[in-house]
Amino acid sequence: MDPGAFLCVDLLLAPMESTNRLVPASAMGMLWLQTHFDDEHWDELSRGLVALSPSCSESLIADALEAGLKVNRIPSFAQAALPQIEQRQQQS
């Protein structure tokens, strides 16, 4: 897979045990998530802290792709990137 493909992703799903962690990866991805989740979940969504069941993940992916978003489920990349994302979030 082309490494440049990671630069144009709107949503990233990272497997975490029996769930998938949802990480917004672009402004478009973040804005799209606002239309799909209640306001009370927005803080967790914006920080990539939401875990979805596999069936919810599949439904969300289908909706996002239909809306024209770019979605990636890349376990090795996602698992490597999440600690860096969490570290940046703790610093801010």
Gaussian input, Z-matrix of N, CA and C with variables (Angstrom, degrees):
# hf/3-21g

backbone

0 1
 N
 C     1     B1
 C     2     B2     1     A1
 N     3     B3     2     A2     1     D1
 C     4     B4     3     A3     2     D2
 C     5     B5     4     A4     3     D3
 N     6     B6     5     A5     4     D4
 C     7     B7     6     A6     5     D5
 C     8     B8     7     A7     6     D6
 N     9     B9     8     A8     7     D7
 C    10    B10     9     A9     8     D8
 C    11    B11    10    A10     9     D9
 N    12    B12    11    A11    10    D10
 C    13    B13    12    A12    11    D11
 C    14    B14    13    A13    12    D12
 N    15    B15    14    A14    13    D13
 C    16    B16    15    A15    14    D14
 C    17    B17    16    A16    15    D15
 N    18    B18    17    A17    16    D16
 C    19    B19    18    A18    17    D17
 C    20    B20    19    A19    18    D18
 N    21    B21    20    A20    19    D19
 C    22    B22    21    A21    20    D20
 C    23    B23    22    A22    21    D21
 N    24    B24    23    A23    22    D22
 C    25    B25    24    A24    23    D23
 C    26    B26    25    A25    24    D24
 N    27    B27    26    A26    25    D25
 C    28    B28    27    A27    26    D26
 C    29    B29    28    A28    27    D27
 N    30    B30    29    A29    28    D28
 C    31    B31    30    A30    29    D29
 C    32    B32    31    A31    30    D30
 N    33    B33    32    A32    31    D31
 C    34    B34    33    A33    32    D32
 C    35    B35    34    A34    33    D33
 N    36    B36    35    A35    34    D34
 C    37    B37    36    A36    35    D35
 C    38    B38    37    A37    36    D36
 N    39    B39    38    A38    37    D37
 C    40    B40    39    A39    38    D38
 C    41    B41    40    A40    39    D39
 N    42    B42    41    A41    40    D40
 C    43    B43    42    A42    41    D41
 C    44    B44    43    A43    42    D42
 N    45    B45    44    A44    43    D43
 C    46    B46    45    A45    44    D44
 C    47    B47    46    A46    45    D45
 N    48    B48    47    A47    46    D46
 C    49    B49    48    A48    47    D47
 C    50    B50    49    A49    48    D48
 N    51    B51    50    A50    49    D49
 C    52    B52    51    A51    50    D50
 C    53    B53    52    A52    51    D51
 N    54    B54    53    A53    52    D52
 C    55    B55    54    A54    53    D53
 C    56    B56    55    A55    54    D54
 N    57    B57    56    A56    55    D55
 C    58    B58    57    A57    56    D56
 C    59    B59    58    A58    57    D57
 N    60    B60    59    A59    58    D58
 C    61    B61    60    A60    59    D59
 C    62    B62    61    A61    60    D60
 N    63    B63    62    A62    61    D61
 C    64    B64    63    A63    62    D62
 C    65    B65    64    A64    63    D63
 N    66    B66    65    A65    64    D64
 C    67    B67    66    A66    65    D65
 C    68    B68    67    A67    66    D66
 N    69    B69    68    A68    67    D67
 C    70    B70    69    A69    68    D68
 C    71    B71    70    A70    69    D69
 N    72    B72    71    A71    70    D70
 C    73    B73    72    A72    71    D71
 C    74    B74    73    A73    72    D72
 N    75    B75    74    A74    73    D73
 C    76    B76    75    A75    74    D74
 C    77    B77    76    A76    75    D75
 N    78    B78    77    A77    76    D76
 C    79    B79    78    A78    77    D77
 C    80    B80    79    A79    78    D78
 N    81    B81    80    A80    79    D79
 C    82    B82    81    A81    80    D80
 C    83    B83    82    A82    81    D81
 N    84    B84    83    A83    82    D82
 C    85    B85    84    A84    83    D83
 C    86    B86    85    A85    84    D84
 N    87    B87    86    A86    85    D85
 C    88    B88    87    A87    86    D86
 C    89    B89    88    A88    87    D87
 N    90    B90    89    A89    88    D88
 C    91    B91    90    A90    89    D89
 C    92    B92    91    A91    90    D90
 N    93    B93    92    A92    91    D91
 C    94    B94    93    A93    92    D92
 C    95    B95    94    A94    93    D93
 N    96    B96    95    A95    94    D94
 C    97    B97    96    A96    95    D95
 C    98    B98    97    A97    96    D96
 N    99    B99    98    A98    97    D97
 C   100   B100    99    A99    98    D98
 C   101   B101   100   A100    99    D99
 N   102   B102   101   A101   100   D100
 C   103   B103   102   A102   101   D101
 C   104   B104   103   A103   102   D102
 N   105   B105   104   A104   103   D103
 C   106   B106   105   A105   104   D104
 C   107   B107   106   A106   105   D105
 N   108   B108   107   A107   106   D106
 C   109   B109   108   A108   107   D107
 C   110   B110   109   A109   108   D108
 N   111   B111   110   A110   109   D109
 C   112   B112   111   A111   110   D110
 C   113   B113   112   A112   111   D111
 N   114   B114   113   A113   112   D112
 C   115   B115   114   A114   113   D113
 C   116   B116   115   A115   114   D114
 N   117   B117   116   A116   115   D115
 C   118   B118   117   A117   116   D116
 C   119   B119   118   A118   117   D117
 N   120   B120   119   A119   118   D118
 C   121   B121   120   A120   119   D119
 C   122   B122   121   A121   120   D120
 N   123   B123   122   A122   121   D121
 C   124   B124   123   A123   122   D122
 C   125   B125   124   A124   123   D123
 N   126   B126   125   A125   124   D124
 C   127   B127   126   A126   125   D125
 C   128   B128   127   A127   126   D126
 N   129   B129   128   A128   127   D127
 C   130   B130   129   A129   128   D128
 C   131   B131   130   A130   129   D129
 N   132   B132   131   A131   130   D130
 C   133   B133   132   A132   131   D131
 C   134   B134   133   A133   132   D132
 N   135   B135   134   A134   133   D133
 C   136   B136   135   A135   134   D134
 C   137   B137   136   A136   135   D135
 N   138   B138   137   A137   136   D136
 C   139   B139   138   A138   137   D137
 C   140   B140   139   A139   138   D138
 N   141   B141   140   A140   139   D139
 C   142   B142   141   A141   140   D140
 C   143   B143   142   A142   141   D141
 N   144   B144   143   A143   142   D142
 C   145   B145   144   A144   143   D143
 C   146   B146   145   A145   144   D144
 N   147   B147   146   A146   145   D145
 C   148   B148   147   A147   146   D146
 C   149   B149   148   A148   147   D147
 N   150   B150   149   A149   148   D148
 C   151   B151   150   A150   149   D149
 C   152   B152   151   A151   150   D150
 N   153   B153   152   A152   151   D151
 C   154   B154   153   A153   152   D152
 C   155   B155   154   A154   153   D153
 N   156   B156   155   A155   154   D154
 C   157   B157   156   A156   155   D155
 C   158   B158   157   A157   156   D156
 N   159   B159   158   A158   157   D157
 C   160   B160   159   A159   158   D158
 C   161   B161   160   A160   159   D159
 N   162   B162   161   A161   160   D160
 C   163   B163   162   A162   161   D161
 C   164   B164   163   A163   162   D162
 N   165   B165   164   A164   163   D163
 C   166   B166   165   A165   164   D164
 C   167   B167   166   A166   165   D165
 N   168   B168   167   A167   166   D166
 C   169   B169   168   A168   167   D167
 C   170   B170   169   A169   168   D168
 N   171   B171   170   A170   169   D169
 C   172   B172   171   A171   170   D170
 C   173   B173   172   A172   171   D171
 N   174   B174   173   A173   172   D172
 C   175   B175   174   A174   173   D173
 C   176   B176   175   A175   174   D174
 N   177   B177   176   A176   175   D175
 C   178   B178   177   A177   176   D176
 C   179   B179   178   A178   177   D177
 N   180   B180   179   A179   178   D178
 C   181   B181   180   A180   179   D179
 C   182   B182   181   A181   180   D180
 N   183   B183   182   A182   181   D181
 C   184   B184   183   A183   182   D182
 C   185   B185   184   A184   183   D183
 N   186   B186   185   A185   184   D184
 C   187   B187   186   A186   185   D185
 C   188   B188   187   A187   186   D186
 N   189   B189   188   A188   187   D187
 C   190   B190   189   A189   188   D188
 C   191   B191   190   A190   189   D189
 N   192   B192   191   A191   190   D190
 C   193   B193   192   A192   191   D191
 C   194   B194   193   A193   192   D192
 N   195   B195   194   A194   193   D193
 C   196   B196   195   A195   194   D194
 C   197   B197   196   A196   195   D195
 N   198   B198   197   A197   196   D196
 C   199   B199   198   A198   197   D197
 C   200   B200   199   A199   198   D198
 N   201   B201   200   A200   199   D199
 C   202   B202   201   A201   200   D200
 C   203   B203   202   A202   201   D201
 N   204   B204   203   A203   202   D202
 C   205   B205   204   A204   203   D203
 C   206   B206   205   A205   204   D204
 N   207   B207   206   A206   205   D205
 C   208   B208   207   A207   206   D206
 C   209   B209   208   A208   207   D207
 N   210   B210   209   A209   208   D208
 C   211   B211   210   A210   209   D209
 C   212   B212   211   A211   210   D210
 N   213   B213   212   A212   211   D211
 C   214   B214   213   A213   212   D212
 C   215   B215   214   A214   213   D213
 N   216   B216   215   A215   214   D214
 C   217   B217   216   A216   215   D215
 C   218   B218   217   A217   216   D216
 N   219   B219   218   A218   217   D217
 C   220   B220   219   A219   218   D218
 C   221   B221   220   A220   219   D219
 N   222   B222   221   A221   220   D220
 C   223   B223   222   A222   221   D221
 C   224   B224   223   A223   222   D222
 N   225   B225   224   A224   223   D223
 C   226   B226   225   A225   224   D224
 C   227   B227   226   A226   225   D225
 N   228   B228   227   A227   226   D226
 C   229   B229   228   A228   227   D227
 C   230   B230   229   A229   228   D228
 N   231   B231   230   A230   229   D229
 C   232   B232   231   A231   230   D230
 C   233   B233   232   A232   231   D231
 N   234   B234   233   A233   232   D232
 C   235   B235   234   A234   233   D233
 C   236   B236   235   A235   234   D234
 N   237   B237   236   A236   235   D235
 C   238   B238   237   A237   236   D236
 C   239   B239   238   A238   237   D237
 N   240   B240   239   A239   238   D238
 C   241   B241   240   A240   239   D239
 C   242   B242   241   A241   240   D240
 N   243   B243   242   A242   241   D241
 C   244   B244   243   A243   242   D242
 C   245   B245   244   A244   243   D243
 N   246   B246   245   A245   244   D244
 C   247   B247   246   A246   245   D245
 C   248   B248   247   A247   246   D246
 N   249   B249   248   A248   247   D247
 C   250   B250   249   A249   248   D248
 C   251   B251   250   A250   249   D249
 N   252   B252   251   A251   250   D250
 C   253   B253   252   A252   251   D251
 C   254   B254   253   A253   252   D252
 N   255   B255   254   A254   253   D253
 C   256   B256   255   A255   254   D254
 C   257   B257   256   A256   255   D255
 N   258   B258   257   A257   256   D256
 C   259   B259   258   A258   257   D257
 C   260   B260   259   A259   258   D258
 N   261   B261   260   A260   259   D259
 C   262   B262   261   A261   260   D260
 C   263   B263   262   A262   261   D261
 N   264   B264   263   A263   262   D262
 C   265   B265   264   A264   263   D263
 C   266   B266   265   A265   264   D264
 N   267   B267   266   A266   265   D265
 C   268   B268   267   A267   266   D266
 C   269   B269   268   A268   267   D267
 N   270   B270   269   A269   268   D268
 C   271   B271   270   A270   269   D269
 C   272   B272   271   A271   270   D270
 N   273   B273   272   A272   271   D271
 C   274   B274   273   A273   272   D272
 C   275   B275   274   A274   273   D273

   B1=1.4565
   B2=1.5243
   B3=1.3097
   B4=1.4584
   B5=1.5282
   B6=1.3569
   B7=1.4662
   B8=1.5185
   B9=1.3253
   B10=1.4561
   B11=1.5169
   B12=1.3309
   B13=1.4644
   B14=1.5202
   B15=1.3253
   B16=1.4594
   B17=1.5196
   B18=1.3249
   B19=1.4498
   B20=1.5184
   B21=1.3065
   B22=1.4679
   B23=1.5177
   B24=1.3015
   B25=1.4575
   B26=1.5252
   B27=1.3368
   B28=1.4586
   B29=1.5218
   B30=1.3266
   B31=1.4617
   B32=1.5168
   B33=1.3118
   B34=1.4556
   B35=1.5181
   B36=1.3266
   B37=1.4584
   B38=1.5176
   B39=1.3211
   B40=1.4555
   B41=1.5226
   B42=1.3348
   B43=1.4617
   B44=1.5245
   B45=1.3231
   B46=1.4607
   B47=1.5269
   B48=1.3170
   B49=1.4598
   B50=1.5246
   B51=1.3319
   B52=1.4708
   B53=1.5271
   B54=1.3334
   B55=1.4640
   B56=1.5243
   B57=1.3051
   B58=1.4608
   B59=1.5175
   B60=1.3043
   B61=1.4561
   B62=1.5219
   B63=1.3213
   B64=1.4538
   B65=1.5226
   B66=1.3289
   B67=1.4633
   B68=1.5260
   B69=1.3401
   B70=1.4639
   B71=1.5206
   B72=1.3271
   B73=1.4627
   B74=1.5231
   B75=1.3309
   B76=1.4634
   B77=1.5248
   B78=1.3150
   B79=1.4666
   B80=1.5259
   B81=1.3246
   B82=1.4638
   B83=1.5264
   B84=1.3197
   B85=1.4594
   B86=1.5192
   B87=1.3254
   B88=1.4611
   B89=1.5282
   B90=1.3215
   B91=1.4657
   B92=1.5233
   B93=1.3186
   B94=1.4592
   B95=1.5270
   B96=1.3330
   B97=1.4632
   B98=1.5247
   B99=1.3320
   B100=1.4676
   B101=1.5227
   B102=1.3169
   B103=1.4644
   B104=1.5252
   B105=1.3217
   B106=1.4618
   B107=1.5249
   B108=1.3181
   B109=1.4592
   B110=1.5209
   B111=1.3278
   B112=1.4608
   B113=1.5246
   B114=1.3297
   B115=1.4628
   B116=1.5276
   B117=1.3264
   B118=1.4665
   B119=1.5343
   B120=1.3308
   B121=1.4650
   B122=1.5291
   B123=1.3175
   B124=1.4586
   B125=1.5251
   B126=1.3233
   B127=1.4656
   B128=1.5266
   B129=1.3310
   B130=1.4681
   B131=1.5258
   B132=1.3283
   B133=1.4685
   B134=1.5211
   B135=1.3164
   B136=1.4639
   B137=1.5198
   B138=1.3288
   B139=1.4647
   B140=1.5265
   B141=1.3274
   B142=1.4617
   B143=1.5065
   B144=1.3354
   B145=1.4596
   B146=1.5234
   B147=1.3240
   B148=1.4630
   B149=1.5235
   B150=1.3347
   B151=1.4630
   B152=1.5253
   B153=1.3149
   B154=1.4606
   B155=1.5217
   B156=1.3199
   B157=1.4616
   B158=1.5246
   B159=1.3279
   B160=1.4686
   B161=1.5314
   B162=1.3369
   B163=1.4693
   B164=1.5286
   B165=1.3290
   B166=1.4734
   B167=1.5256
   B168=1.3227
   B169=1.4648
   B170=1.5194
   B171=1.3299
   B172=1.4623
   B173=1.5249
   B174=1.3187
   B175=1.4629
   B176=1.5256
   B177=1.3259
   B178=1.4606
   B179=1.5257
   B180=1.3247
   B181=1.4661
   B182=1.5264
   B183=1.3227
   B184=1.4688
   B185=1.5267
   B186=1.3349
   B187=1.4673
   B188=1.5240
   B189=1.3294
   B190=1.4686
   B191=1.5277
   B192=1.3128
   B193=1.4647
   B194=1.5213
   B195=1.3277
   B196=1.4642
   B197=1.5317
   B198=1.3348
   B199=1.4684
   B200=1.5285
   B201=1.3362
   B202=1.4617
   B203=1.5146
   B204=1.3339
   B205=1.4578
   B206=1.5231
   B207=1.3124
   B208=1.4622
   B209=1.5222
   B210=1.3268
   B211=1.4570
   B212=1.5192
   B213=1.3198
   B214=1.4624
   B215=1.5150
   B216=1.3252
   B217=1.4614
   B218=1.5185
   B219=1.2856
   B220=1.4604
   B221=1.5258
   B222=1.3211
   B223=1.4615
   B224=1.5235
   B225=1.3118
   B226=1.4641
   B227=1.5251
   B228=1.3282
   B229=1.4615
   B230=1.5227
   B231=1.3323
   B232=1.4585
   B233=1.5196
   B234=1.3102
   B235=1.4522
   B236=1.5178
   B237=1.3144
   B238=1.4593
   B239=1.5202
   B240=1.3324
   B241=1.4650
   B242=1.5185
   B243=1.3228
   B244=1.4580
   B245=1.5249
   B246=1.3294
   B247=1.4689
   B248=1.5295
   B249=1.3265
   B250=1.4638
   B251=1.5174
   B252=1.3209
   B253=1.4634
   B254=1.5218
   B255=1.3342
   B256=1.4594
   B257=1.5285
   B258=1.3266
   B259=1.4602
   B260=1.5256
   B261=1.3311
   B262=1.4705
   B263=1.5184
   B264=1.3325
   B265=1.4622
   B266=1.5246
   B267=1.3174
   B268=1.4562
   B269=1.5211
   B270=1.3293
   B271=1.4579
   B272=1.5171
   B273=1.3431
   B274=1.4747
   B275=1.5038
   A1=109.02
   A2=115.83
   A3=122.91
   A4=110.69
   A5=119.27
   A6=120.81
   A7=112.79
   A8=118.22
   A9=120.98
   A10=112.86
   A11=117.27
   A12=120.74
   A13=111.64
   A14=117.55
   A15=120.89
   A16=112.09
   A17=117.61
   A18=120.93
   A19=112.46
   A20=117.95
   A21=122.07
   A22=111.50
   A23=117.99
   A24=122.19
   A25=108.96
   A26=116.30
   A27=120.93
   A28=112.25
   A29=116.52
   A30=121.99
   A31=109.53
   A32=115.64
   A33=121.85
   A34=107.93
   A35=116.80
   A36=121.72
   A37=108.54
   A38=115.14
   A39=121.42
   A40=109.43
   A41=118.18
   A42=119.98
   A43=111.27
   A44=114.98
   A45=122.05
   A46=107.04
   A47=116.47
   A48=122.82
   A49=109.88
   A50=119.29
   A51=120.71
   A52=112.66
   A53=117.54
   A54=121.49
   A55=109.90
   A56=115.38
   A57=121.75
   A58=108.31
   A59=115.78
   A60=120.68
   A61=108.37
   A62=116.10
   A63=122.77
   A64=109.35
   A65=116.14
   A66=121.50
   A67=108.98
   A68=117.62
   A69=118.57
   A70=109.06
   A71=116.65
   A72=120.22
   A73=112.98
   A74=116.95
   A75=120.36
   A76=108.57
   A77=115.42
   A78=119.63
   A79=110.13
   A80=117.14
   A81=120.63
   A82=110.54
   A83=116.72
   A84=120.29
   A85=111.94
   A86=116.62
   A87=120.54
   A88=110.97
   A89=117.00
   A90=120.27
   A91=111.30
   A92=116.48
   A93=120.13
   A94=110.70
   A95=117.16
   A96=120.30
   A97=111.74
   A98=116.92
   A99=120.18
   A100=111.44
   A101=117.22
   A102=120.10
   A103=112.35
   A104=117.57
   A105=121.01
   A106=114.64
   A107=117.22
   A108=120.32
   A109=110.08
   A110=116.30
   A111=121.84
   A112=110.90
   A113=115.34
   A114=121.64
   A115=113.15
   A116=117.39
   A117=119.98
   A118=112.74
   A119=117.42
   A120=120.99
   A121=112.67
   A122=117.04
   A123=119.75
   A124=113.27
   A125=118.77
   A126=120.31
   A127=110.75
   A128=116.51
   A129=120.54
   A130=111.21
   A131=116.57
   A132=120.17
   A133=111.34
   A134=116.77
   A135=120.23
   A136=112.15
   A137=117.04
   A138=120.68
   A139=112.89
   A140=117.02
   A141=120.13
   A142=113.66
   A143=117.41
   A144=121.28
   A145=114.13
   A146=117.59
   A147=121.08
   A148=110.10
   A149=115.35
   A150=121.55
   A151=108.36
   A152=116.20
   A153=122.32
   A154=110.33
   A155=115.75
   A156=119.74
   A157=108.32
   A158=117.34
   A159=119.17
   A160=112.95
   A161=118.11
   A162=119.26
   A163=111.23
   A164=118.20
   A165=120.74
   A166=110.27
   A167=116.39
   A168=120.42
   A169=110.84
   A170=116.39
   A171=120.38
   A172=111.23
   A173=116.40
   A174=120.76
   A175=110.79
   A176=116.49
   A177=121.01
   A178=110.99
   A179=117.16
   A180=121.22
   A181=110.28
   A182=116.56
   A183=120.13
   A184=110.66
   A185=116.98
   A186=120.71
   A187=111.30
   A188=115.92
   A189=120.29
   A190=111.11
   A191=116.96
   A192=120.13
   A193=111.26
   A194=116.22
   A195=120.26
   A196=110.80
   A197=116.51
   A198=121.37
   A199=112.32
   A200=116.94
   A201=120.31
   A202=114.87
   A203=117.73
   A204=120.10
   A205=110.31
   A206=115.51
   A207=121.98
   A208=107.28
   A209=115.26
   A210=122.06
   A211=108.75
   A212=116.78
   A213=121.25
   A214=110.13
   A215=114.33
   A216=122.05
   A217=105.71
   A218=115.39
   A219=119.93
   A220=107.71
   A221=117.77
   A222=120.65
   A223=114.93
   A224=118.90
   A225=118.42
   A226=111.22
   A227=117.91
   A228=121.29
   A229=110.46
   A230=116.35
   A231=120.69
   A232=111.06
   A233=117.05
   A234=119.66
   A235=111.15
   A236=117.98
   A237=120.77
   A238=111.24
   A239=117.59
   A240=121.33
   A241=112.99
   A242=118.61
   A243=120.36
   A244=113.81
   A245=120.93
   A246=118.29
   A247=112.36
   A248=117.49
   A249=120.45
   A250=110.55
   A251=117.21
   A252=121.48
   A253=109.30
   A254=117.09
   A255=120.83
   A256=110.70
   A257=117.14
   A258=120.55
   A259=110.29
   A260=117.75
   A261=121.09
   A262=110.95
   A263=117.03
   A264=120.53
   A265=110.66
   A266=117.56
   A267=120.88
   A268=111.36
   A269=116.98
   A270=121.04
   A271=111.85
   A272=116.66
   A273=118.35
   A274=112.60
   D1=143.48
   D2=-179.53
   D3=-69.12
   D4=121.26
   D5=179.26
   D6=-58.23
   D7=-27.82
   D8=178.22
   D9=-65.91
   D10=-18.11
   D11=179.50
   D12=-63.25
   D13=-26.78
   D14=-179.39
   D15=-69.64
   D16=-21.23
   D17=-176.58
   D18=-76.47
   D19=-16.55
   D20=-175.44
   D21=-115.77
   D22=41.10
   D23=-178.20
   D24=-105.01
   D25=136.99
   D26=177.39
   D27=-94.43
   D28=-38.39
   D29=179.55
   D30=-133.77
   D31=142.05
   D32=178.37
   D33=-123.90
   D34=133.01
   D35=175.19
   D36=-114.40
   D37=123.55
   D38=-178.14
   D39=-116.49
   D40=123.23
   D41=178.82
   D42=-66.05
   D43=131.47
   D44=178.46
   D45=-135.50
   D46=99.68
   D47=-176.01
   D48=55.84
   D49=-114.21
   D50=-176.57
   D51=-100.75
   D52=10.32
   D53=179.48
   D54=-127.22
   D55=177.33
   D56=174.91
   D57=-121.65
   D58=128.57
   D59=178.21
   D60=-84.95
   D61=130.73
   D62=-177.51
   D63=-98.51
   D64=120.46
   D65=-177.93
   D66=-122.69
   D67=115.42
   D68=174.09
   D69=-69.63
   D70=132.51
   D71=-174.88
   D72=-116.70
   D73=1.91
   D74=177.61
   D75=-152.95
   D76=165.57
   D77=175.97
   D78=-61.83
   D79=-39.19
   D80=178.30
   D81=-61.88
   D82=-42.78
   D83=177.79
   D84=-62.05
   D85=-42.34
   D86=179.28
   D87=-64.80
   D88=-44.14
   D89=179.27
   D90=-63.82
   D91=-40.86
   D92=179.29
   D93=-63.18
   D94=-40.59
   D95=179.33
   D96=-62.24
   D97=-33.83
   D98=178.70
   D99=-59.76
   D100=-29.76
   D101=-178.85
   D102=-82.33
   D103=-9.25
   D104=-175.82
   D105=-112.79
   D106=-9.77
   D107=-177.93
   D108=-131.12
   D109=149.83
   D110=178.30
   D111=-65.41
   D112=156.11
   D113=-178.59
   D114=-55.74
   D115=-34.58
   D116=-176.61
   D117=-65.17
   D118=-17.13
   D119=179.85
   D120=-97.68
   D121=-4.46
   D122=-171.28
   D123=-62.70
   D124=-40.63
   D125=-179.13
   D126=-58.88
   D127=-47.74
   D128=179.16
   D129=-65.37
   D130=-39.90
   D131=178.43
   D132=-60.98
   D133=-46.04
   D134=-175.96
   D135=-66.44
   D136=-22.57
   D137=179.49
   D138=-99.64
   D139=4.75
   D140=178.23
   D141=70.90
   D142=32.18
   D143=-176.02
   D144=-104.95
   D145=9.09
   D146=-178.00
   D147=-92.00
   D148=131.38
   D149=176.40
   D150=-110.13
   D151=132.10
   D152=-178.95
   D153=-116.85
   D154=147.29
   D155=173.95
   D156=-66.70
   D157=159.45
   D158=178.46
   D159=-56.36
   D160=-40.41
   D161=-179.29
   D162=-68.46
   D163=-39.46
   D164=176.08
   D165=-65.38
   D166=-37.70
   D167=178.62
   D168=-61.23
   D169=-45.33
   D170=-179.49
   D171=-62.73
   D172=-41.47
   D173=178.96
   D174=-64.95
   D175=-43.86
   D176=179.32
   D177=-64.17
   D178=-41.55
   D179=178.58
   D180=-61.57
   D181=-45.06
   D182=179.97
   D183=-60.40
   D184=-44.54
   D185=178.83
   D186=-63.61
   D187=-43.63
   D188=-178.35
   D189=-64.64
   D190=-43.75
   D191=179.02
   D192=-64.52
   D193=-39.25
   D194=178.01
   D195=-63.41
   D196=-32.06
   D197=178.89
   D198=-81.21
   D199=-4.35
   D200=177.39
   D201=94.52
   D202=7.66
   D203=177.90
   D204=-78.17
   D205=157.51
   D206=175.81
   D207=-102.05
   D208=124.52
   D209=-175.84
   D210=-122.52
   D211=136.80
   D212=176.14
   D213=-127.82
   D214=138.74
   D215=170.50
   D216=-120.95
   D217=91.60
   D218=-176.18
   D219=-123.45
   D220=92.59
   D221=-172.97
   D222=-52.97
   D223=-48.02
   D224=-175.92
   D225=-66.12
   D226=-42.02
   D227=178.22
   D228=-66.65
   D229=-45.50
   D230=-177.04
   D231=-63.58
   D232=-45.43
   D233=-178.36
   D234=-66.86
   D235=-32.64
   D236=177.67
   D237=-73.96
   D238=-34.54
   D239=-175.92
   D240=-80.42
   D241=-29.46
   D242=-174.27
   D243=-59.82
   D244=-43.53
   D245=177.54
   D246=-60.28
   D247=-36.22
   D248=178.11
   D249=-67.71
   D250=-40.15
   D251=178.12
   D252=-63.43
   D253=-46.20
   D254=179.95
   D255=-62.23
   D256=-40.28
   D257=179.64
   D258=-63.14
   D259=-43.33
   D260=177.91
   D261=-63.50
   D262=-37.95
   D263=-179.81
   D264=-67.15
   D265=-37.33
   D266=179.23
   D267=-69.85
   D268=-30.28
   D269=179.79
   D270=-75.03
   D271=-24.82
   D272=-177.35
   D273=-91.48

